[in-house]
């Protein structure tokens, strides 16, 4: 009787493990991970058309795996311990032909007069529309410029499968 009970318990445990493995496999199959990379160009602006509470916005274009025009609206900018370097946050909306893609950006920029305007940012995706609905992930970017900037980005996205 002990062997029969043990055998039944082992069969039940195997069934549970198989059910969990199937569920995990289904969940993994529903998402599509994509590595993305490309370039960007942007122009900073303020005043009319800038919805930023600190009057700092940008417009530009992403090219590559993510492509289309974008708008960025800065919400914070603060100095760092490094003279001439600031850190801030912004919201970006990228208008890709397959839908809009939204991310929250944390950026670091060297604003030293006469400098190269080096910059980098991490943008955490917060959702989107069309093909980008339900997207998660991030991109990281680096570049230089000032009033006009350019650079490269790379990252990873997870898209729910249709």
Secondary structure, 3 states (H helix, E strand, C coil): CHHHHHHHHHHHHHHHHHHHHHHHHHHHHHEEEEEEEEEEEEEEECCCCCCCCCCCEEEEEEEECCCEEEEEEEEEEEECCCCCEEEEEEEEEEEECCEEEEEEEEEEEECCCCCCCCEEEEEEEEEECHHHCCCEEEEEEEEECCCEEEEEEEEEEEEECC
